[in-house]
């Protein structure tokens, strides 16, 4: 696949996404982090309760690893996806009113 980036075409490898298989899902969790280096507050959503920790997370602003105040909230403890629930990750992102950015890279689903 080829995408346009800053007036250049960039090849993006089409690989299978790595992540949590539905049978491994534990629920829906939101992890809140406060970077102790630059002060950025950010949220990270997951289907695994303990996948994201201070020691394995990087700040998206300054790149620091492991220097965070960490909070977690369970939006759902159901291991089964509920397409009607407001607590599913796909209901949280994008945040209502968000605009799709032009630097988005969409990788076609593999058959």
LOSE-604778 format. One line per field, with one value per residue: z, y, x of N, C-alpha, C in turn; residue number from 1; residue in one letter. Coordinates in steps of 0.001 Angstrom, whole numbers, plus 524288, in hexadecimal, padded with zeros to 5 digits. Layout:
npz	[Z	...]
npy	[Y	...]
npx	[X	...]
capz	[Z	...]
capy	[Y	...]
capx	[X	...]
cpz	[Z	...]
cpy	[Y	...]
cpx	[X	...]
resi	[NUM	...]
resn	[A	...]
! end
This chain:
npz	[80000	7FD88	80279	802FE	80823	80D1F	802D7	7FE5C	7FA0B	80226	80560	80C42	8143A	812DD	81C8E	82526	82F70	83C77	8486A	851F5	851C3	85013	856B1	85EBC	863F2	86F1A	8727A	8722B	87361	87811	87890	87F4B	87E13	88383	87F8B	885B3	88223	87A18	87C66	876C2	875AB	872C0	86CF4	86BD6	865AB	867F0	8664B	86D7E	87AD1	87FFF	87870	87588	87C15	884EB	8838E	87972	8723A	86964	868BA	86034	85D81	8610A	860C4	86940	87124	87AE0	88334	88958	88F34	891A4	88E95	88EC2	88929	888BC	87E6E	87B29	87F9E	879D2	8722F	8687E	85C7B	85B3B	85297	8540C	85CF9	863E1	8684E	862A3	85C0B	851BB	8524B	857C5	85264	8461F	84DF7	85032	846F4	84304	838C5	82D2C	82A42	82067	81FC7	8219D	82052	819AE	819E2	8115D	81434	8158C	80DC2]
npy	[7FB6D	808DA	8158E	8235E	82C65	83801	83C67	833F6	826BB	81C21	80F6E	80640	7FB78	7F089	7EA2B	7E04F	7E4C6	7E5BE	7E1C8	7E0B9	7D537	7D220	7C9FD	7CACC	7D38E	7DB84	7E312	7F09E	7FA95	806B8	80D68	81743	82016	82832	82F13	82FF4	83530	83CB3	83FEE	83D64	83916	82D87	823CB	8160E	80BAB	7FE76	7F084	7E9EF	7E8A0	7EA3D	7EC64	7F60B	7FD61	805D1	803AE	7FFB2	806A3	8115D	81F25	8264E	83066	833F0	82B0B	825C2	81A78	81356	81AC5	81E20	8223B	819D1	81644	80E18	80A2C	801A8	8005D	7F8B3	7EBC8	7E35A	7D88E	7D747	7DD3E	7E7B8	7ECE3	7F44B	7F9AF	8052F	80558	800E0	800F8	804CB	80BDE	813F5	81863	81E1D	829BA	8305E	83A0B	83AD5	83CDE	83660	83492	838DE	8335C	8292A	81B78	81183	80454	7FA8F	7F048	7E33C	7D82E]
npx	[80355	801B3	80366	800E3	8097D	80D4B	80EDB	813EE	8143B	81247	8159D	80E40	80F51	80702	8028A	7FD95	7F57E	7FA62	7F5D2	7EB9B	7E4E3	7D762	7D41B	7DB36	7D8BF	7D5EE	7CF3D	7CB8D	7D43A	7D906	7E490	7EA5F	7F493	7FE78	808D5	814D0	81D35	81ADD	810EC	807F7	7FADE	7F483	7EC0D	7EACC	7E517	7E0DB	7DEC3	7E280	7E4F9	7EEC8	7F63E	7FACA	803C1	80AC5	81562	8164D	812D0	81326	814B7	80CE6	80F70	8199E	81FAA	823C1	825C1	81F4E	81DD8	81461	80847	7FE28	7F15D	7E5ED	7D9F1	7CF47	7C73E	7C0D4	7BF20	7BD60	7C0BC	7BCBF	7B9DB	7B12A	7A946	7A1AB	7A3D4	7A78D	7B10A	7B8ED	7C56C	7C54B	7BD55	7C17F	7C9AC	7CAB0	7CAA7	7BED7	7BBED	7C5D6	7CF4D	7D303	7E01C	7E92C	7F263	7F044	7F1E0	7EC96	7EBA5	7E830	7DF1A	7E353	7E06B]
capz	[80000	7FD43	8047F	80210	80D0A	80C2C	7FD46	7FCAE	7FAB5	805DA	80575	81182	813EE	81442	8200F	82872	83461	84123	84C9B	85534	84F22	85302	85ACC	862ED	86620	8749A	8735D	86FC2	8776C	87674	87BDD	87F21	87F83	883D8	87ED5	8899B	87F85	8774E	87E83	87361	87787	86E4B	86E13	86880	8665B	8671B	867B5	87187	87F82	881A0	87401	8756A	8813F	884A8	881DB	873EF	86F35	867C2	8681F	85AAE	85CAB	861B6	85FDC	86E11	872B3	88051	88725	88920	892EE	88E8A	89081	88B55	88A1A	8859D	87C19	87AEC	8811E	8768A	86E26	86396	85A06	85AF6	84EAE	855BC	861C4	8637B	86AE3	85F22	85A4D	84CDA	85398	85A64	84EA7	8474F	8517F	84D59	84500	840E5	8331D	82AF8	8289E	81B34	82011	822CB	81CC2	81A19	81788	80FE9	816E8	8127F	80D0B]
capy	[80000	80DBD	81A11	82863	82ED0	83CB1	83CA8	82F68	821D6	818D2	80A1B	8045F	7F5CA	7EE81	7E5BB	7DF52	7E79D	7E2C0	7E3CE	7DD07	7D241	7D2AC	7C5FB	7CC69	7D86B	7DB5E	7E742	7F58E	7FD8B	80B90	80E9C	81CC3	820E9	82D7E	82EB0	832E3	83831	84151	84174	83BF0	83582	82AAE	81EFD	8119F	807D7	7F919	7EC40	7E6EB	7EBE4	7EB7D	7ECA7	7FB16	7FECA	80A27	801F4	7FE19	80A9E	815DC	823FC	827B9	835BD	83493	82610	8236F	81577	811C1	81EEF	81FAB	82114	81653	81529	80A8A	80986	7FD96	80206	7F3E6	7E717	7DF28	7D6D4	7D6E4	7E249	7E917	7F117	7F829	7FC2E	80A31	804A9	7FE83	80495	8075D	81021	817FE	81AAB	8236C	82CE5	83330	83F26	83A9B	83D18	832C7	83778	8376E	82FDB	823E3	81747	80D47	7FF84	7F758	7EB40	7DEC5	7D43D]
capx	[80000	80497	8008A	8036D	80B14	8106D	81011	816E0	81173	81505	81398	80D10	80EBC	801DE	80335	7F90B	7F5E8	7FB97	7F293	7E8C0	7E0CF	7D283	7D3D3	7DEC5	7D6A7	7D45F	7CB77	7CD1C	7D702	7DB93	7E90D	7EBD6	7FA0D	80092	80E7A	817B3	82155	818E9	80BD9	80396	7F6D3	7F251	7E938	7EBEA	7E0E9	7E296	7DB37	7E539	7E56A	7F421	7F9E0	7FD83	805AD	80E84	81A8C	8167D	81010	81644	811CF	80C90	8114C	81F48	82247	825AF	8237D	81F3E	81DA1	80EE7	80427	7FAC9	7EC16	7E312	7D45B	7CCC2	7C251	7BDC9	7C201	7BB60	7C45E	7B9DC	7B8CC	7ABA0	7A8E6	79DCF	7A599	7AA55	7B611	7BCC4	7C97D	7C3C4	7B9B7	7C492	7CD54	7CC67	7C789	7BACB	7BD86	7CB25	7CFE7	7D6D4	7E4BE	7EB0B	7F6EC	7EE6B	7F363	7E8C3	7ED89	7E3B5	7DEAD	7E51F	7DC52]
cpz	[80000	7FF47	80355	80759	80BD2	80692	7FB55	7FD60	7FE1A	805C7	80B19	8112D	815C1	8177A	8232F	82D84	838E6	84582	84F97	851DE	85282	8576C	85F6C	865D7	86BC8	875DA	87057	87416	87519	87A7E	87B1F	8810C	87FCD	8839D	882D2	8873C	87D08	8791E	87B2F	87629	872B5	8701A	86A0C	869AF	8652F	86875	86BD6	87628	8809F	87D36	8742B	87AFA	880A3	8826B	87C22	87052	86E0D	86751	86254	85984	85CD5	86111	864B2	86F25	878A0	88473	88753	88E49	88FB6	89158	88CCF	88D02	88694	88394	87BC3	87CB1	87DF9	8727E	868C0	86180	859AA	85756	8503E	85A8B	860A2	865E1	86775	85D35	85568	84DB3	855FD	856A2	84934	84B09	84E50	84BD4	842BC	83AF7	83178	828CB	82375	81B58	82178	81E9F	81DB2	81723	8163A	812E7	8134B	81232	80EF4]
cpy	[804D5	81222	81EFC	82AE3	83344	83CD7	83839	82A9D	81E3F	81376	8085D	7FE7D	7F421	7E994	7E4FE	7E258	7E3E7	7E509	7DF75	7DA4E	7D26E	7CEAD	7C735	7D13F	7D7A7	7DF52	7EC0C	7F8FE	80284	80CBF	81456	81D5E	826BE	82CED	83230	835FB	83D2B	8430B	84000	83825	832BF	825A0	81AE0	80D78	8025F	7F540	7E8BB	7EA8C	7ED9D	7EBCA	7F1AC	7FCCB	80361	80873	80026	801F0	80F2B	81AA1	82565	82D3E	83614	82F81	82363	81E4C	81500	815FF	82134	81EE9	81E36	8155E	81136	80A4B	80531	7FFCF	7FD60	7EF6B	7E261	7DD92	7D679	7DC5B	7E31D	7EDCE	7F553	7FB3B	80150	809D7	80222	802A8	80782	80B91	814C8	81AF7	81A23	8262B	83009	838A7	83F3D	83ADE	83927	835FB	83561	833DB	82A42	82018	812CC	8089F	7FC24	7F22B	7E6F3	7DAC8	7CEFA]
cpx	[80386	80128	803A0	804A3	80ECA	81281	8138B	8136F	814C2	81277	812D5	80C57	8094C	802A4	7FE3E	7F9B2	7F717	7F850	7EFF3	7E4A4	7DBE8	7D218	7D76D	7DCD4	7D4CF	7D01A	7CD2E	7CF61	7D947	7DFC7	7EA5C	7F16A	7FB38	8067C	81134	81C34	81F3E	8137C	80724	7FFEB	7F4B0	7EFC0	7EA8C	7E7CB	7E2F4	7DE48	7DDAC	7E639	7EB01	7F80F	7FD22	7FEBA	80977	813C0	81AC4	813A8	813C2	812BD	81197	80E90	81740	8225A	82465	822E3	823A9	81F12	8181E	80C0E	80014	7F59D	7E996	7DD5E	7D264	7C7A3	7BE9B	7C142	7C039	7BF6B	7C1D3	7B8AE	7B2E3	7AB11	7A507	79F85	7A86D	7AFC2	7BA37	7C09C	7C7CA	7BFB2	7BCA3	7C81B	7CB11	7C8A2	7C39F	7BCAF	7C301	7CB15	7D409	7DB5C	7E6D3	7EFCC	7F55D	7F051	7EF9F	7EAE1	7E8D3	7E3C6	7E071	7E0C3	7DDFF]
resi	[1	2	3	4	5	6	7	8	9	10	11	12	13	14	15	16	17	18	19	20	21	22	23	24	25	26	27	28	29	30	31	32	33	34	35	36	37	38	39	40	41	42	43	44	45	46	47	48	49	50	51	52	53	54	55	56	57	58	59	60	61	62	63	64	65	66	67	68	69	70	71	72	73	74	75	76	77	78	79	80	81	82	83	84	85	86	87	88	89	90	91	92	93	94	95	96	97	98	99	100	101	102	103	104	105	106	107	108	109	110	111]
resn	[X	X	X	X	X	X	X	X	X	X	X	X	X	X	X	X	X	X	X	X	X	X	X	X	X	X	X	X	X	X	X	X	X	X	X	X	X	X	X	X	X	X	X	X	X	X	X	X	X	X	X	X	X	X	X	X	X	X	X	X	X	X	X	X	X	X	X	X	X	X	X	X	X	X	X	X	X	X	X	X	X	X	X	X	X	X	X	X	X	X	X	X	X	X	X	X	X	X	X	X	X	X	X	X	X	X	X	X	X	X	X]
! end
